[in-house]
């Protein structure tokens, strides 16, 4: 039992945890803002304890990692929801001018996943967590483009391992939908395997590609806050269609999978306006180049056809049909 710790969380997960605690934290830090300036202000209010505990979703976990890194306090991570992979990644995601940046590395002393707490989170949020692993589908197509067009480094074994993660995950659609123990097992295993191969490879190449870059570009344009899993799910469908013959998975199969588990990827359900998304599609190639992101679909000189399903109009009609 921890006898001296600081808790980093949010109000909602704290309400779930508080009744279960026998020993209260020395202090509680509630945070919703990952802008680096705000994190630096938290860092300056240095607090002392034997342990730092991050409990919650991605923001709580990344805040705890940041403060553990800066204060050199041992870290325990306990996700209250399986919605993103921040609780497993050693890198720390912050925002600089509303753009994702990775700073520092922290290896938690312990990671705890309490299924009874995870099940108390909204099912839709846990289901959406599949997207941060299922993004492998489009990342692999981007990797093929990077290999064949830009002569980037490629490893067939890593490629095949990543592909199997997706195949295994898609077999668990029924369990993921109801967020039972088998469904949580599948989400957790997908995250663990995805993070393992990315960290062994040295970057997010096997898991991150145009689907994430398009999300970053949209967020950069609107400064909006979207449910990450829903936005990535939408972008996976768009990028798979645009990858054409380089797509490793069929867009129809992914759409069926998302529908089976109940991911709400439709733009209208996520506050994404048609013109905003169109602007992101028009800007993403320049964004990828400017931000020096990994080569792939949006590194090509030409992404859209003049007419047809893969034209700008065709893609906008596709997403507005959801």
Secondary structure, 3 states (H helix, E strand, C coil): CCCCEEEEECHHHHHHHHCCCCCCCCEEEECCCCEHHHHHHHHHCCCCCCEEEEEECHHHHHHHHHHHHHHCCEEEEEECCCCCCCCCCCEEEEEECCEEEEEEECCCCEECCCHHHHCCCCHHHHHHCCHHHHCHHHHHHHHHHHHHHHCCCCCHHHHHHHHHHHHHHHCCHHHHHHCCHHHHHHHHHHHHHHHHHHHHHCCCCCCCCHHHHHHHHHHHHHCCCCCHHHHHHHHHHHHHHHHHHHCCCCHHHHHHHHHHHCCCCCHHHHCCCHHHHHHHHHHHHHHHHHCCCCCCHHHCCCCCECCCCCEHHHHHHHHCCC
